[in-house]
């Protein structure tokens, strides 16, 4: 079975290959039809190539082991690439908005819509196959870069469906640019969503509540643990980082306290494959000292 790093790399290579194929298909479809909605989809797929290559490079950097200058690893290369990807996507959306509005006021009849319909159906099938594979990789790795890439391809599915609709109803001339306008707005929405998620990782936002609750249950479920406080966490690429104060009986020896902390660390590592845990042991008698805690119980 492939490890998470291998899966992420294969997903990035597959994304680039599919993006190139989609661009070639849509170039022919646009040339045959002169459809502005196909042009919108073509420009989106062209940006997919640049974004997918960027993601592939970021994943390679993110998987580089920690070194003397990067003690916490290189995981933030992934959200940084996702943020840059969102800028590319927003730029394409702005261009499509202007082009679509121009075509709404100056409509033009489509040429060979049946040919364009065949090419767009092929594009739709390829995109759905890629998304299915990406969803599997995300479930196994939780890669933020693949999540961003997959979200963009999900928007491509809607775009392809709208283009197919405009080709099917090609006798309605204003429908093609109107649907292209809708695609542009959806692309802009996707860019904002990607930028928000990437920004949260770059700013070290806390892990989702469901993951924090699971971490808390594991800590409290470890024998001889009396409690914890000041739990802090964040995600960097595929890696989780967790810090906490572990509350233990006052009369334990240093060696005993260390052993319990190691058990908590091991339990967390068994539950999360890529997690870095830092634990500070402290006497439980300080539990109710408000001046001792910085972040509270959770």
Secondary structure, DSSP 8 states (H G I E B T S, - for coil): ---HHHHHHHHHHHHHHHHHHHHHHHHHHHHHH--HHHHHHHHHHHHHHHHHHHHHHHHHHHTS--BTTBTT-STHHHHHHHHHHHHHHHHHHHHHHHHHHHHHHS----S-HHHHHHHHHHHHHHHHHHHHHHHHHHHHH--HHHHHHHHHHHHHHHHHHHHHHHHHTTTSHHHHHHHHHHHHHHHHHHHHHHHHHHHHHHTT----HHHHHHHHHHHHTSTT--EEEEEEEEEETTEEEEEEEEEE-TT--HHHHHHHHHHHHHHHHHH-SSEEEEEEEEEGGGTT-TTT-SS---
